[in-house]
């Protein structure tokens, strides 16, 4: 049986239902965080919750209605432990999603947690690297974006990529600059510098993106935000994508064209895994 954590208690996933009047159901009004758990340890949980709280306070949809939700770190950490235990995932790698709905004038907001195992096949694929395609960015934004539950454009881009034998789509805005992947942030190794698009391009302030900045500083690797024209992808010595579940993944092909590979990716991957181990040991 699959389990979910909904509004403070463990329930069978099939019983974790939402009110049809909830803004999440009617308008896609929800926020979410996705993170990875390593043998029961939720990596960078506080950073994810901090981002979630920030947007809940900033967005009027959530500012007042969400006051009654207990999304404190101790509460969510306990909920994660109980959910992973119920799902038999305490000793495995798992993808965890936290969703908060907006509710409405007819019903209070709700929150729920879901967990899924990350398979050995998935980890092997990410280690080998993935294929990506270029797509026009369907959004129009010039500032950092919240992690909206309305993920239709992202899902459509993913399906488009899969139909062409790829695992991710990289978006290009109307000005011809790279923004991000449909479910990831983008980095390139170009002219001896690790570069990523700025938040002003309308991208997500990814938690793994922040971790890469920290790793780069630790390893004395030059790293900066910079507007990236499309042609930089083909001129780069390495292209990589980051998210909390996949971690740091090399892009091996773009629109079926092979891309350059560079040892910098393996160096960052190794440092990322080392950081996970350090934080796991600290948490014990």
N, C-alpha and C positions, 0 to 999 in steps of 0.2 A: 504493500500500500504506500502511495505517495502522501507525504505530509506537508503541511504549510503552517506557518505561524501567523495568525491573523488577530489583530486587535488584542494582543496580550495573552493569547492561549494557542496551544497546539491543536490543530484540527486536521482531519483527512482533507487532502487537497480538493476533492470533489465537493466538500462542504464549505469551502472558503469562497462564499458568494458575496457579490456587491449589490447594493440597492440600485435598481434600474434608473433611479433619479440622481444617482451620483454623477457629478460633473465628469468623472473619469469615463463613465459609460457613455454619456450623451455627447461629450465634447472632447474627449481625450485629455481632460485636465488632470494630470497627475505628474509627479516627479519620481525619479527612481535613481538608484545607485546599484552598480554591479561591481562586485569584488571577488577576489579569489581567496579561498581558504586552503591552507596548507596543513594537512593533518590536524584539522580543527582550529588552526590559528587564522583568524581573518586579517589579512595583510592590509595595513594602513586603514583600519576601521575608523579611527577618529578623524582622519582626513576626509573620508567619504561622508561621514555624518556632519562634519563641519560644513562641507559644501552644501549638503542637503538642507541643514538649518539656515544657512545663509540665504538660499533661494526661497525657502518658506517664509522668511521674514521680509524678503524684498518684494515678493509677488503678492498682490492684493488677494488673489484667489485663495492663498493659504495663510496669510498673516493672522487673521482673526480665528478662522475655523480650526486651524491646526493647533491652537493653544492647549487643547485638552489631550493631545497625543503625547505619550511618554516615549520619546525617541532619544533618551539619554544614552550615553555610551554603556554604562553598566547594564541597563535594561536590554539593549539590543545585543550586547555581548552574551548575556544569559540566554536570550531568545535564540541566537545563532547556535549556541552549544546544545540546547535542547532539540532544535530542529535537525542539526547534523546527526545527533545521536539517534533520533527517531528514524532518520533516513539511512542509517548505517554508514554515514560518511565521516565519522570522527577521525578515522585514521587514513583518509584518502584526500586527494585534491578535489575541490568542489567549486562550482560557480554559484555564487550567492547573489540574489537580487532582492533589494529592499524597495518597495513601492509605497508611495503615499498618495492617496487620492484627495481631490479638492472638496469632496462632498458637495452640498448645495443647500439652498434654503429649505429643502425638504428632508435632508438627512445629514448626519455628521460625517466628517472625513473618516477615512479608514486607512490602515496600513497593513501590509502583509509581507512575509519573507518566503522565498522559494529557494530550494537548493537542488543542484544537479551535479552528478559526478562528471569530472573531466577525464576522458578516457585516455588510455595509452596511445591510441591511434591519433587523437587530436594533438597530444603533446609532441608526438613524433613528427607530425605534419608541420607544426609551428617551428620546430627545431630545424627542419629542412629548409624552411622558407616558403612563401606563398606567392601566388600569382595575383596581379591586380589589373584593373582596367581604369581608364580615365572616363569620367562622366561630368557633364555640366552640373554645378551645384544648384539644386532647385530652390535653395533658401536665399533670402536677401537680408543680410545682417552685417553691421559694421561694429559689432561689439561682442563681448563674451556671451555665450548662450547657456541657458540652463539645460539640465538633462530632462527634457520634457518626456512624459510617457507616450506622447503622440509621436511614434517612431515610424510612421508610415513611409516617409521618404527614404529613411535609412533601410527599412526592410525591402522596399522596392529596388534600391540600389544593390543590395546584397543579392537579391534574386536575379537581377540583371547580370551581375558578375558571375554567379553560378551558371547561368545559361551559356556563358562564354568560357567555361572551364576555369574560372578564377575564384578566389576566396575573399576578395575585397574590392571595393570601388574607391578610387581617390577622386575627390571633387575639385573642380576648377571653377572659380567664380566668373562673372560676366566680364571682369577686367582682365582675365587671362592669368590670374594668380592662383596658386594651389591653396586649398584651405585645409582639408583633413580627409580621413577615410570615413566611410559610412558608419563604422563602429570603432574607429581608432584615430589617434593623432599621428601626424606625419613628421618624420625627421629625415634629413639627408646629410651625408658626409661629403662636403664640397669645398675644395680648395683648403683642406686641412682644418675645416671648421664644421662642427655639428650645428646644423641649422634647422629651425622649425618655424612655421608661420606664426605671426603674432595673434593674440586674442582678438585684435581689432578686425581680423579677417572674418569674424563671426564664427569662431570655433569653440569647442568645449575646452575648459581648463582641466584637462585630464589629470587624474591623480598619478598615473604612471608617467605622464609627461613631466610632472613636477619631480618625480623620483629620478628621472633621467637627468634633469638639471642638477640634482644633488650628487648623483654619481659622477657626472662630468666634472663637477667642482672638486670632488674627492680625488679623481684621477688626473686632475690638471689637464682636462681635455677642453679646448676652446668650444664654447657653446653659446648660441645667441638666437634671439628671434629675428626673423628677417622675411620680408615679402619675397616669395619664391615664384618666379615665372615658370611656366610649364617646362620649358626647355631645360631647366636645371635638373629635372629628373633624369634626363638622358646624359647630361654632363657630369652627374654626381658619381663619386666612387662607390657609394652605397646608398640605398634607399631602405628605410625601415619604418615599421608601423608599431605603435604601442597602444595597449589597453590593459586593463587590470586582469583579465582572464588569460589572454594570449601572451602577456608580458611584452618582450621586445622581439619582433619578428622581421627578418629580412624579406624584402621583395625581390624575387628572382626574375620575374618577367612582368612587363607592362604592355598590355595590349598584344600579347604573344611575342614581344621583342625582349630578348635577354638583356638583363641589366648587369652592370658591374657589381662585383662582390668585394668586400674589404674586411680585413681582420678586426676593424673597429667594432663591428656588430657583435662578434663573439666576445670581445673584451667587455662590452657593455652588458651582454647577457650574463657573463660570469660574475660581474660586479653586482648585478641585480639579484642573482641567486644568493650571493654571499650576504647581501643586505637582508634578504628574507630570513636566512639562517640566523643572523645576528639578532633580529627582532623576535624570532621564535624563542631563542635561548633566553632573551631578556624577559619575555612574557611568562616563562616557566617558573 
